[in-house]
Structures are given as structure tokens and as C-alpha cells.
Amino acid sequence: MRRSRTVALTAAAAAAVLVVTGCSSSSKGSDTSSSASGSTAGGADAATKSIVNASDKKGGTVTYEMKGTPDSLDPGNTYYAYIYNFSRLYGRPLTTFNPAPGEDGNKLVPDLAESMGQPSADGLTWTYKLRAGLKYDDGTPITSKDVKYAVERSNFAPDVNSNGPTYFHDLLVDNPTPYQGPYKDKTGDLKSIETPDDLTIVFHLQHPFADFDYLVSAPQTVPVPQAKDTGADYVKHVVASGAYKFESYEDGKQAVLVPNTNWDKSTDPIRKQLADKIVLKMNIDQATIDKDLLAGNAQVDLVGGGVDPQTQAQILRDPKLKAKTDNAYGGRLVYMAINTQVAPFDNLDCRKAVQFAIDKVSVQTAEGGPIRGQIANTVLPPDIPGHQDFNLYETKDNKGDEAKAKDALKACGKDGGFNTVLTARTERATEIAAATSIQAALKKVGINAEIQQFPQGKYLTDSAGAPQFTKDHNIGLMMMQWGADWPTGYGFLQQIVDGRAIKPSGNSNLASLNDPEVNKLIDDAAVNPDKAAREKIYAQIDKKVMEQAVYVPLTDFKVFLYRPDSATNLASNPAWSGEYDYLNIGTTK
């Protein structure tokens, strides 16, 4: 789904920010954000190196606009990077990423917790202490029980909150009697999370997991008071723990945030609370968003995918406009999933035919050219530790090979071709353009792919990410973009290649890949204390997944963002897939 890296982040730099043993860092509790270099100067890619237009000026309204609607603003029911980023304005997870540009933005810092987690000697128990004096927007104390409840509702109630990942559910020790979640089991208790006092939370794992400090940075650890949880309707009345609270929320239209008067700066070294108001406008046409950014009437495109192709061309023609842009990698892969549960893609050779048929140069052009991403041949992007270069389906100049594709179709008994459905998200013009390019290439070898569009907010819950729906509607191919949940091979791969992560709704393993060898390698990496050994395993997983031909890597995505002069504190943060870090953006207006 979600998130990650930086411009040309080297493997050594990425490895340096890995939490290998989970040991607490004594420097993490300080205000590391203040050490990041600030800049009022512009220049292309300036926000990937420093904080542009750094300012502590208070006041004004910061306006976010987005095409379409989010999956949810409920921190426990979301799996888009931009909502992980945005939700920190009103919710505080146990840890988060340092609000700084470049490599510094990949570093974890404590948030709700006073320090990083304390693992037991065997790695099976992780303990966090909450900061003292934390309060919700209504003035009531935040306790460790609220964090525990947040994990329970987000991971053990898939019929109510289905959007998020399943890491906690898969990692925590099972109850003697399977826990049915807080909505069905009112008297039950998840034994694998303990709260010995109001400021202490203890997680008991089935096996050691070196990335656990990364895991608790997810908004699934944003505290939720059980008495105020209304299930699927909680999104309408989210109780804030961050620097801002909801003044109003209109589903599909707008959300308005105002300062949380019960937020205490002394308990929060990374937030600034600058704006008087934060407005999120939904269902805005991308061309309108771009115009508003250029005019300074909006400060941020929430989705963070970059301007549309027409605006991109306009900006590249004007040196003054280009100087206000940031072009960054972010550990993201643009790809197409091939559904192994829909015939004839249950046959490996039919999947290989698709791999050989696609003209990746044409796809890259449809997405906006090299400025929007380099052609990819592996699942792991080059800025994720463990990446190795290889190409199992090489074609001349990456333009496809009709002969090889037709040979593969003959091998799978479909030399006469066949019909299938290819999905893309309605609001994403470049995704639809890429799908159209793929459609044309497939047609040349006899595969007729009907393109069907679905809203991005429901793409994973109701269509592409609902396996039964895809089987019922002959959906064999699905456009997708994925960013690492955190900057390790596990954080990128697990949710999209582990067969045990497949869910009936909100599924991210769109290929429905369930290979016992891949699953075992995922487990081996999770428990291995040696970072270099883990990275070798991630490379093995990448190779095995590509041997199954279930994903067609298209491009290693780059954002092309425009910085309005009216926005302050802009930093292109690798932890948020190259998006700007939303935590402390203010405005000059």
C-alpha cells in the first residue's frame, strides 16, 4: 500500500536506519527535527535535501486537496501512505518517522511512547512506556489500555475495519480461545497485549521480530477510547490525540481540523501546531488541484502522486516553476498484478505471456516519462535494502517481445488468445493511461483485456482487493502501486507476497500468491537477527516471486511535486513515499 524512501538512497544509508535488535536509542527522545537544515531558498529538489521555507509562523489555513476520497480517515482503518502521513496531525502512534528531509526522514523517533521499545532477551516481548500527561481533545487522559484497544479494533475486527494491514494479528501470540475482536467479544481480552499500568504496554510475539519498532509506527497504535468507539462510524467522530482535532467531517466532501487545546507541546517534541485551521477538500479534479497549487490557493495535494501530465509539461517549460518542484523516489513500485485464482492465469505460462507482451517503455511514457519513474524488472525497488538487479523476462529495449509471448501462450494451451478484465483506479489518469498501453500490447498477442475502473477509496475493499469479487468478475489483471510500510524488505514485501496475509476484503496480495517456500522465507527473515542475512533472504523472495510471474514490475515510481510559495516547512520525506511530510506544514497566507 503504502510508503517509503528517498532520492537515490543508498543501500548503506538505508541499512543504517534499520532497527536490527530493537534496542532503545538514547537520542531518540530528543527533538531531532530541529537539527534538520532549514532553507528559505528554492531550487529543484530543494525539499529532498532541506526544509524549504522553514518557519514557525502561526496562523492561517492550510488547505489540502485530493482527487477522489480516502479509504478512511480513521487511523485504525486505513492503508494509504498519504493517510498514514495526514493522520499524525490528529493521532499519535507509539513511534513515527522523523519529520526531516532526505535520509533523516527515514529514522524512527518515539511519539506517544517516551522511548523506543524495550525487547526481551529472547525477542518475544516488547515493552513501551507512554509519555506522562497525555490527553485527548476532550481533556481525558490517554492510557496504555487505549493503545491496546486500538490494536484490537484494527486487527481483530476485519468485518468492521478491513482496510489496514494484518501484521499484529499475524505476529501476536494466539489466545487459548481465538479472540473474536472487541465488537463480537465484549467480555474477552487479547492476552498477548498487557497493560500492567496506565503508561505501560507489553506485546507478546509468536516469534522474534526485529522490525517491531517500525510496526508500531503505524496509525493502528493511535489510541482509541473504547467508550467512544462507534465501529464503522468512528471516522465521523475521531477522538484526537495529536496537535489537531476535528471541527467537522463530511464524508466524501470535506474535513476541517482545528488546534487541539488539550495538546501539550511539552509532551510532543516533533509537532509545532502552526495553522489556525487545516481543511481537506475531497473529490477535486486533478487539473483544479494543480491550478490551486500553482496559484498558492492550496498548499498540498494530499495524495502526493504529483501533478498531472499536462501540468508537468507546463512546469518543465518554465524554469521558474521547475525550480519549485521535487522529483523523488520513495520506495514505490508501479506494477500490474496477475490473479492466479482466475483462469487462465492459474497457468504459469499464461502469466509469462503477459510478462513478455508488455511494452514497458510505452507504459513509462503513459505515466509521464522517466521523470515519473525508471523501468522496473524486480518487485523490490532499488532503494529498499535487499534489492538485487535481475530480469527474468528480458525483451529488447524493454519494448516487449510478441514472439516470446505467443510461444508462452501456446505452451499454456491458449495460442488462440483469451479474454480477461484489467482494473485501474478511476481518479488516477496516469494509471488508466498505463492500463490502456498494456491493453494495446496484450491485444497484439491475442489477449483481449477489458479495462474496468473503480474508485480508489474502495479499490482494495470492494474490487481489486476483494478476491471473491475478482473471481466472480473475471478480473485477471489489476493495476497497482505499492510503497514500503517501513524501509526494510519485510516492510515492502510481506503484505503483497505472503499467502497468509490474503484477506476477503482490503487484500493487498492481489495476485493471491500463496507459495509455501515464499511464506517460509518471509518467516526466516522475520526471526533472523543478522541484517545482512535478512537482506539476502529478501532478494531470494524477490526472485521466487518473479519466477512465479505473478507481478509485472512496470516502473520504480518517482513523484513530481510542486511547492507553492504559500506553504512553509516543506520536506520531501522518504518515509512517506517521497510525499511532503504533513506534520508541520504551515502557511504564509
C-alpha positions as CSV (number, residue, x, y, z in Angstrom):
1,M,0.0,0.0,0.0
2,R,2.0,2.5,1.5
3,R,5.2,4.1,1.9
4,S,8.9,4.9,1.8
5,R,12.3,6.1,0.7
6,T,14.4,8.9,-0.7
7,V,16.1,10.2,-3.7
8,A,19.0,7.9,-4.5
9,L,19.0,6.4,-1.1
10,T,22.0,4.1,-1.0
11,A,21.8,0.6,0.5
12,A,24.3,1.6,3.1
13,A,22.3,4.6,4.2
14,A,19.1,2.7,4.3
15,A,20.7,-0.1,6.3
16,A,22.0,2.5,8.8
17,V,18.4,3.3,9.8
18,L,17.3,-0.3,10.3
19,V,16.4,-1.3,13.9
20,V,18.2,-4.6,14.0
21,T,17.8,-5.7,17.6
22,G,15.2,-3.2,18.7
23,C,17.4,-1.7,21.3
24,S,16.4,1.7,22.6
25,S,18.3,4.7,21.2
26,S,19.1,7.2,23.8
27,S,19.0,10.0,21.3
28,K,15.5,9.2,20.0
29,G,13.7,11.1,22.7
30,S,15.1,14.5,21.8
31,D,13.7,16.9,19.3
32,T,15.7,15.6,16.3
33,S,13.5,17.6,13.9
34,S,15.1,20.8,14.9
35,S,18.5,19.6,13.8
36,A,17.4,19.2,10.2
37,S,18.7,22.0,8.0
38,G,16.2,24.6,7.1
39,S,16.0,26.7,3.9
40,T,14.0,29.6,2.6
41,A,15.6,29.2,-0.8
42,G,14.0,27.2,-3.6
43,G,15.6,25.3,-6.4
44,A,14.6,22.0,-8.0
45,D,14.6,19.1,-5.4
46,A,15.4,21.5,-2.6
47,A,12.9,19.8,-0.3
48,T,14.6,16.5,-0.7
49,K,17.7,18.0,1.0
50,S,16.4,20.6,3.4
51,I,13.2,22.0,4.9
52,V,12.1,24.6,2.4
53,N,10.5,27.8,3.6
54,A,11.3,26.8,7.2
55,S,9.1,28.9,9.6
56,D,7.5,28.9,13.0
57,K,4.9,31.5,11.8
58,K,1.5,30.7,13.3
59,G,-1.9,31.4,11.8
60,G,-3.8,30.9,8.6
61,T,-5.5,28.0,6.9
62,V,-3.5,25.1,5.3
63,T,-5.6,23.6,2.5
64,Y,-5.2,20.0,1.3
65,E,-7.0,18.9,-1.8
66,M,-7.4,15.4,-3.2
67,K,-8.8,13.7,-6.2
68,G,-11.4,11.1,-5.0
69,T,-11.8,10.2,-1.4
70,P,-9.6,8.4,1.1
71,D,-10.2,4.8,2.2
72,S,-10.8,6.2,5.7
73,L,-9.6,9.0,8.0
74,D,-10.0,6.5,10.9
75,P,-6.3,5.8,11.8
76,G,-7.2,2.2,12.5
77,N,-8.9,1.6,9.2
78,T,-6.6,3.0,6.5
79,Y,-3.8,1.7,4.3
80,Y,-2.8,4.6,2.1
81,A,0.5,6.3,2.7
82,Y,-1.0,9.7,2.4
83,I,-3.5,9.0,5.3
84,Y,-0.7,7.4,7.4
85,N,1.0,10.7,6.9
86,F,-2.0,13.0,7.4
87,S,-3.5,11.1,10.3
88,R,-0.5,12.1,12.5
89,L,-2.0,15.6,12.6
90,Y,-4.8,14.3,14.9
91,G,-3.4,10.9,16.0
92,R,-0.1,9.9,17.7
93,P,1.2,6.3,17.2
94,L,3.8,4.8,19.6
95,T,6.6,5.7,17.2
96,T,6.8,7.7,14.0
97,F,9.3,8.9,11.4
98,N,11.4,12.0,12.0
99,P,9.9,15.0,10.2
100,A,13.0,15.8,8.2
101,P,14.1,15.7,4.6
102,G,16.2,13.0,2.9
103,E,17.7,10.2,4.8
104,D,17.0,11.8,8.2
105,G,13.3,11.3,7.4
106,N,13.7,7.5,7.4
107,K,14.7,7.5,11.1
108,L,12.2,6.4,13.7
109,V,11.6,8.6,16.8
110,P,9.3,8.0,19.8
111,D,5.9,9.7,19.5
112,L,3.2,8.5,22.0
113,A,5.9,6.4,23.7
114,E,8.7,8.1,25.6
115,S,11.4,6.0,24.0
116,M,11.8,3.2,21.5
117,G,10.7,-0.3,22.5
118,Q,12.5,-2.5,25.0
119,P,12.7,-6.1,23.7
120,S,13.2,-9.0,26.0
121,A,16.4,-11.1,25.6
122,D,14.6,-13.7,23.5
123,G,12.9,-11.0,21.4
124,L,9.4,-12.3,22.2
125,T,8.3,-9.4,24.3
126,W,8.3,-5.7,23.5
127,T,7.6,-3.1,26.2
128,Y,6.8,0.6,25.7
129,K,6.3,3.4,28.2
130,L,3.9,6.2,27.3
131,R,4.8,9.8,27.9
132,A,3.2,11.2,31.1
133,G,0.5,13.9,30.9
134,L,-1.0,12.8,27.5
135,K,-4.6,13.9,26.9
136,Y,-7.3,13.5,24.3
137,D,-9.0,16.6,22.8
138,D,-11.8,16.3,25.4
139,G,-9.2,16.5,28.2
140,T,-9.4,12.9,29.4
141,P,-6.1,11.0,29.9
142,I,-4.7,8.7,27.3
143,T,-3.8,5.3,28.7
144,S,-2.0,2.2,27.5
145,K,-5.4,0.4,27.5
146,D,-6.5,2.8,24.7
147,V,-3.5,1.8,22.6
148,K,-4.3,-1.9,23.3
149,Y,-7.9,-1.4,22.3
150,A,-6.8,0.4,19.1
151,V,-4.8,-2.6,18.0
152,E,-7.7,-4.9,18.8
153,R,-10.2,-3.0,16.8
154,S,-7.9,-2.5,13.8
155,N,-6.5,-6.1,13.6
156,F,-9.2,-8.4,15.0
157,A,-12.4,-7.0,13.5
158,P,-12.0,-7.4,9.8
159,D,-15.7,-7.2,9.2
160,V,-15.8,-3.7,10.6
161,N,-12.3,-2.3,9.9
162,S,-10.9,-4.1,6.9
163,N,-8.6,-1.6,5.3
164,G,-5.4,-1.9,7.3
165,P,-2.6,-4.5,7.3
166,T,-2.6,-7.7,9.4
167,Y,0.8,-7.6,11.0
168,F,-0.3,-7.5,14.6
169,H,-2.9,-10.2,14.0
170,D,-0.2,-12.5,12.5
171,L,2.6,-11.7,15.0
172,L,0.8,-11.7,18.4
173,V,0.5,-14.8,20.4
174,D,-2.8,-16.5,20.0
175,N,-5.4,-16.6,22.8
176,P,-6.2,-20.0,24.2
177,T,-9.6,-19.4,22.7
178,P,-9.3,-17.5,19.4
179,Y,-10.0,-13.8,20.0
180,Q,-13.0,-12.6,18.0
181,G,-12.3,-8.9,18.4
182,P,-13.8,-6.2,20.6
183,Y,-17.1,-5.9,18.8
184,K,-18.1,-9.6,19.0
185,D,-16.3,-10.5,22.2
186,K,-17.4,-7.8,24.7
187,T,-16.0,-9.7,27.7
188,G,-13.0,-11.2,26.0
189,D,-9.4,-10.0,26.3
190,L,-6.5,-10.2,24.0
191,K,-3.9,-11.9,26.3
192,S,-1.0,-11.1,24.1
193,I,-1.1,-7.4,24.9
194,E,-0.8,-6.5,28.6
195,T,-1.2,-3.1,30.3
196,P,0.2,-3.5,33.8
197,D,-0.3,0.2,34.4
198,D,-1.8,3.2,32.6
199,L,1.6,4.1,31.0
200,T,2.9,0.6,30.1
201,I,2.0,-1.6,27.2
202,V,3.6,-5.0,26.6
203,F,3.3,-7.0,23.4
204,H,3.9,-10.8,23.4
205,L,5.0,-12.2,20.0
206,Q,4.9,-15.7,18.5
207,H,8.5,-15.3,17.3
208,P,11.2,-12.6,17.4
209,F,10.6,-9.7,15.0
210,A,13.4,-7.2,14.6
211,D,11.2,-4.6,12.8
212,F,8.7,-4.2,15.7
213,D,9.6,-0.6,16.4
214,Y,8.7,0.1,12.7
215,L,5.4,-1.8,13.1
216,V,4.2,0.3,16.0
217,S,4.7,3.5,13.9
218,A,1.5,2.5,12.0
219,P,-1.6,4.5,12.9
220,Q,-3.1,1.3,14.2
221,T,-1.4,2.2,17.5
222,V,-3.1,5.6,17.7
223,P,-5.1,5.4,20.9
224,V,-8.8,4.9,20.8
225,P,-11.0,5.2,23.9
226,Q,-13.3,2.1,23.8
227,A,-16.3,4.0,25.3
228,K,-16.2,6.4,22.3
229,D,-15.6,3.8,19.5
230,T,-18.7,3.6,17.2
231,G,-17.2,1.0,14.9
232,A,-17.5,1.8,11.2
233,D,-18.9,5.2,12.2
234,Y,-15.9,6.2,14.3
235,V,-14.5,8.0,11.3
236,K,-17.3,10.6,11.8
237,H,-16.1,11.4,15.4
238,V,-12.4,10.5,15.7
239,V,-11.1,11.4,19.2
240,A,-7.8,13.3,18.7
241,S,-4.5,12.7,20.4
242,G,-2.5,14.8,18.1
243,A,-2.0,18.6,17.8
244,Y,-5.2,19.0,15.8
245,K,-8.8,17.8,16.3
246,F,-11.8,17.5,14.0
247,E,-14.1,20.5,13.9
248,S,-16.2,18.9,11.2
249,Y,-16.3,15.9,8.8
250,E,-18.5,15.4,5.7
251,D,-18.0,12.1,4.1
252,G,-16.7,12.4,0.6
253,K,-16.6,16.2,0.8
254,Q,-14.5,17.9,3.4
255,A,-12.8,17.6,6.8
256,V,-11.8,20.5,8.9
257,L,-9.2,20.3,11.7
258,V,-8.5,23.0,14.3
259,P,-5.9,23.2,17.1
260,N,-6.4,20.7,19.9
261,T,-6.3,22.9,23.0
262,N,-5.5,19.8,25.2
263,W,-2.4,19.0,23.2
264,D,0.7,19.8,25.3
265,K,3.9,20.8,23.4
266,S,5.9,19.6,26.4
267,T,4.8,16.0,25.7
268,D,5.5,16.3,21.9
269,P,8.9,17.3,20.7
270,I,8.1,16.8,17.0
271,R,4.9,18.8,16.4
272,K,4.5,22.6,16.0
273,Q,0.7,23.3,15.7
274,L,1.2,26.3,13.4
275,A,-2.1,26.6,11.4
276,D,-5.3,28.0,12.8
277,K,-7.2,25.6,10.6
278,I,-6.5,22.7,8.3
279,V,-9.0,21.9,5.6
280,L,-9.1,18.8,3.5
281,K,-11.2,19.1,0.3
282,M,-12.2,15.8,-1.4
283,N,-13.3,14.9,-4.9
284,I,-11.4,17.7,-6.6
285,D,-10.4,17.3,-10.2
286,Q,-6.6,16.9,-10.6
287,A,-6.3,19.8,-13.0
288,T,-8.1,22.0,-10.5
289,I,-5.7,20.8,-7.7
290,D,-2.7,21.7,-9.9
291,K,-4.1,25.2,-10.6
292,D,-4.8,25.8,-7.0
293,L,-1.2,24.8,-6.1
294,L,0.3,27.0,-8.8
295,A,-1.8,29.9,-7.5
296,G,-1.0,29.2,-3.9
297,N,-4.7,28.7,-3.0
298,A,-3.9,25.2,-1.8
299,Q,-0.7,24.1,0.0
300,V,-0.8,20.3,-0.5
301,D,-2.1,17.7,-2.9
302,L,-2.9,15.1,-0.3
303,V,-2.4,12.0,-2.4
304,G,1.1,13.1,-3.2
305,G,1.3,11.4,-6.6
306,G,2.4,14.6,-8.3
307,V,0.9,16.9,-10.9
308,D,-0.9,15.6,-13.9
309,P,0.9,15.2,-17.3
310,Q,-0.5,18.5,-18.7
311,T,0.7,20.5,-15.7
312,Q,4.0,18.6,-15.7
313,A,4.7,19.7,-19.3
314,Q,3.8,23.3,-18.3
315,I,6.2,23.3,-15.4
316,L,9.0,21.8,-17.3
317,R,8.8,24.5,-19.9
318,D,9.2,27.2,-17.3
319,P,12.5,27.4,-15.3
320,K,10.9,29.4,-12.5
321,L,8.1,26.8,-12.0
322,K,10.6,23.9,-12.3
323,A,12.7,25.5,-9.5
324,K,9.7,24.9,-7.2
325,T,9.4,21.1,-7.8
326,D,10.7,18.0,-6.1
327,N,11.3,14.8,-8.0
328,A,12.0,11.9,-5.6
329,Y,12.0,8.2,-5.4
330,G,10.1,6.8,-2.5
331,G,10.4,3.0,-2.3
332,R,7.4,2.7,-4.6
333,L,6.7,0.2,-7.4
334,V,4.2,0.7,-10.1
335,Y,3.1,-2.8,-11.2
336,M,0.3,-5.0,-12.6
337,A,-0.8,-8.0,-10.5
338,I,-1.8,-11.2,-12.3
339,N,-4.5,-13.0,-10.5
340,T,-3.6,-16.7,-10.0
341,Q,-7.2,-17.5,-9.0
342,V,-8.7,-16.5,-12.3
343,A,-8.3,-18.8,-15.4
344,P,-6.2,-19.0,-17.4
345,F,-3.8,-17.2,-15.1
346,D,-3.7,-20.2,-12.9
347,N,-1.3,-21.4,-15.5
348,L,2.3,-20.1,-15.2
349,D,2.9,-20.0,-18.9
350,C,-0.1,-17.8,-19.4
351,R,1.3,-15.4,-16.8
352,K,4.7,-15.5,-18.6
353,A,2.9,-14.5,-21.8
354,V,1.7,-11.3,-20.2
355,Q,5.3,-10.6,-18.8
356,F,6.8,-10.8,-22.3
357,A,4.0,-9.0,-24.2
358,I,4.1,-5.6,-22.3
359,D,5.9,-2.7,-23.8
360,K,7.3,-1.1,-20.6
361,V,8.7,2.0,-22.5
362,S,5.1,2.7,-23.6
363,V,3.9,2.3,-20.1
364,Q,6.6,4.6,-18.8
365,T,5.7,7.2,-21.4
366,A,2.0,7.0,-20.4
367,E,3.0,7.7,-16.8
368,G,4.8,10.9,-17.7
369,G,8.3,9.6,-18.9
370,P,11.5,9.0,-16.9
371,I,10.8,11.9,-14.6
372,R,8.0,9.8,-13.2
373,G,10.0,6.6,-12.8
374,Q,12.6,4.2,-14.2
375,I,11.6,1.0,-15.9
376,A,11.5,-1.8,-13.3
377,N,12.2,-5.6,-13.6
378,T,12.0,-6.7,-9.9
379,V,9.5,-6.4,-7.1
380,L,11.9,-4.8,-4.7
381,P,12.7,-1.2,-5.7
382,P,16.4,-0.2,-5.8
383,D,16.1,1.9,-2.7
384,I,14.9,-0.9,-0.4
385,P,17.7,-2.9,1.3
386,G,17.9,-6.4,-0.2
387,H,17.3,-5.3,-3.8
388,Q,19.3,-7.1,-6.5
389,D,19.2,-6.4,-10.2
390,F,17.9,-9.2,-12.4
391,N,15.4,-9.5,-15.3
392,L,13.7,-12.9,-15.8
393,Y,11.6,-11.6,-18.7
394,E,14.0,-9.5,-20.7
395,T,12.9,-8.1,-24.0
396,K,14.8,-5.9,-26.5
397,D,14.9,-2.3,-25.2
398,N,12.1,-3.2,-22.7
399,K,9.5,-2.9,-25.6
400,G,8.0,-6.4,-25.3
401,D,8.5,-9.5,-27.4
402,E,5.5,-10.7,-29.3
403,A,7.2,-14.0,-30.4
404,K,8.1,-15.0,-26.8
405,A,4.6,-14.0,-25.6
406,K,2.9,-16.1,-28.3
407,D,5.2,-19.1,-27.5
408,A,4.2,-18.9,-23.9
409,L,0.5,-18.7,-24.9
410,K,1.0,-21.8,-27.0
411,A,2.6,-23.6,-24.0
412,C,-0.4,-22.8,-21.8
413,G,-2.9,-24.0,-24.5
414,K,-4.1,-20.5,-25.3
415,D,-2.5,-19.9,-28.7
416,G,-5.8,-18.5,-29.9
417,G,-5.8,-15.9,-27.1
418,F,-8.5,-15.2,-24.5
419,N,-10.5,-12.5,-22.8
420,T,-9.9,-11.0,-19.3
421,V,-10.5,-7.8,-17.3
422,L,-7.9,-5.3,-16.3
423,T,-8.7,-2.9,-13.4
424,A,-7.5,0.6,-12.7
425,R,-8.4,3.4,-10.3
426,T,-10.9,6.0,-11.7
427,E,-9.2,9.0,-10.2
428,R,-5.7,8.1,-11.5
429,A,-5.4,9.4,-15.0
430,T,-1.8,8.1,-15.5
431,E,-2.8,4.7,-14.1
432,I,-5.6,4.5,-16.7
433,A,-3.2,5.6,-19.4
434,A,-0.7,2.9,-18.4
435,A,-3.5,0.3,-18.4
436,T,-4.5,1.5,-21.9
437,S,-0.9,1.0,-23.1
438,I,-0.9,-2.5,-21.6
439,Q,-4.2,-3.3,-23.2
440,A,-2.8,-2.4,-26.6
441,A,0.3,-4.6,-26.1
442,L,-1.7,-7.6,-25.0
443,K,-4.1,-7.3,-27.9
444,K,-1.2,-7.8,-30.3
445,V,-0.7,-11.3,-28.9
446,G,-4.4,-12.2,-28.7
447,I,-5.2,-11.3,-25.1
448,N,-8.2,-9.0,-25.0
449,A,-8.2,-7.1,-21.7
450,E,-11.3,-5.0,-21.0
451,I,-10.4,-2.1,-18.7
452,Q,-12.8,-1.5,-15.8
453,Q,-12.3,1.5,-13.5
454,F,-13.1,1.5,-9.7
455,P,-12.8,4.4,-7.1
456,Q,-9.5,4.5,-5.3
457,G,-11.2,4.7,-1.9
458,K,-12.8,1.3,-2.4
459,Y,-10.3,-0.3,-4.7
460,L,-8.9,-2.7,-2.1
461,T,-12.1,-3.2,0.0
462,D,-14.7,-3.8,-2.8
463,S,-13.0,-4.6,-6.1
464,A,-9.3,-5.4,-6.8
465,G,-8.7,-6.3,-3.1
466,A,-11.7,-8.5,-2.7
467,P,-10.7,-12.0,-4.1
468,Q,-14.2,-13.3,-4.4
469,F,-15.2,-10.2,-6.4
470,T,-12.3,-10.6,-8.8
471,K,-13.2,-14.3,-9.4
472,D,-16.8,-13.5,-10.0
473,H,-16.0,-10.8,-12.5
474,N,-13.1,-12.4,-14.4
475,I,-10.6,-9.9,-13.2
476,G,-7.3,-11.3,-14.2
477,L,-5.2,-8.2,-14.2
478,M,-5.0,-5.3,-11.7
479,M,-3.1,-2.1,-11.8
480,M,-1.4,-1.3,-8.5
481,Q,1.2,0.9,-6.8
482,W,3.0,-0.2,-3.6
483,G,5.3,1.5,-1.2
484,A,7.1,0.0,1.8
485,D,5.3,0.1,5.1
486,W,8.7,0.8,6.5
487,P,12.2,0.8,4.9
488,T,13.1,-2.9,5.0
489,G,12.5,-5.8,2.7
490,Y,9.9,-7.2,5.1
491,G,8.1,-3.8,5.3
492,F,7.8,-3.8,1.5
493,L,7.2,-7.5,0.7
494,Q,5.2,-9.2,3.4
495,Q,1.7,-7.9,2.7
496,I,1.9,-8.4,-1.1
497,V,3.6,-11.8,-1.3
498,D,2.7,-13.7,1.9
499,G,-0.2,-16.1,1.2
500,R,-1.3,-15.9,4.9
501,A,-1.9,-12.1,4.5
502,I,-4.7,-12.7,2.0
503,K,-8.0,-11.2,3.2
504,P,-11.5,-11.4,1.9
505,S,-11.6,-7.6,1.8
506,G,-8.8,-5.0,2.0
507,N,-6.4,-7.6,0.5
508,S,-3.1,-6.3,-0.8
509,N,-1.8,-9.6,-2.1
510,L,-3.7,-9.1,-5.4
511,A,-2.1,-12.0,-7.1
512,S,-3.4,-14.3,-4.4
513,L,0.1,-15.8,-4.3
514,N,0.3,-18.5,-1.6
515,D,3.7,-20.2,-2.1
516,P,4.9,-22.2,0.9
517,E,8.5,-21.5,0.0
518,V,7.9,-17.8,-0.1
519,N,5.9,-17.9,3.1
520,K,8.8,-19.8,4.9
521,L,11.4,-17.3,3.6
522,I,9.2,-14.4,5.0
523,D,9.3,-16.2,8.4
524,D,13.0,-16.9,8.2
525,A,13.7,-13.2,7.5
526,A,11.5,-12.1,10.4
527,V,13.4,-14.0,13.0
528,N,16.9,-13.7,11.7
529,P,18.9,-11.3,13.9
530,D,21.5,-10.6,11.2
531,K,20.7,-7.7,8.9
532,A,22.9,-8.8,6.0
533,A,21.4,-12.3,6.2
534,R,17.8,-10.9,6.1
535,E,18.6,-8.8,3.1
536,K,19.9,-11.9,1.2
537,I,16.6,-13.6,2.1
538,Y,14.6,-10.6,0.7
539,A,16.5,-10.9,-2.6
540,Q,15.6,-14.7,-2.7
541,I,11.9,-13.8,-2.1
542,D,12.0,-11.3,-4.9
543,K,13.5,-13.9,-7.3
544,K,11.0,-16.6,-6.3
545,V,8.0,-14.2,-6.8
546,M,9.2,-13.2,-10.2
547,E,9.7,-16.9,-11.1
548,Q,6.0,-17.3,-10.4
549,A,5.4,-14.4,-12.8
550,V,2.5,-13.0,-10.6
551,Y,3.6,-9.4,-10.7
552,V,4.7,-7.3,-13.7
553,P,7.0,-4.6,-12.4
554,L,6.5,-1.5,-14.6
555,T,8.4,1.4,-13.1
556,D,10.1,2.4,-9.9
557,F,7.9,5.4,-9.2
558,K,9.1,8.9,-8.7
559,V,6.9,11.8,-7.5
560,F,6.9,15.1,-9.3
561,L,5.6,17.6,-6.7
562,Y,5.0,21.3,-6.9
563,R,5.8,23.5,-3.9
564,P,3.6,26.6,-3.5
565,D,5.2,29.7,-2.1
566,S,2.3,29.9,0.4
567,A,3.4,26.6,2.2
568,T,6.0,26.5,4.9
569,N,8.2,23.7,6.3
570,L,8.1,21.5,3.2
571,A,10.3,18.4,3.3
572,S,10.1,15.5,0.9
573,N,10.2,12.7,3.4
574,P,11.3,9.2,2.2
575,A,9.2,7.6,4.9
576,W,6.1,8.9,3.2
577,S,6.9,7.6,-0.4
578,G,8.5,10.9,-1.4
579,E,5.5,12.9,-0.3
580,Y,5.9,16.0,1.8
581,D,5.9,15.3,5.5
582,Y,2.5,16.7,6.6
583,L,3.2,17.0,10.3
584,N,4.3,20.7,10.5
585,I,3.3,22.4,7.2
586,G,2.2,26.0,7.8
587,T,1.2,28.8,5.5
588,T,2.3,32.4,4.8
589,K,-1.3,33.3,3.9
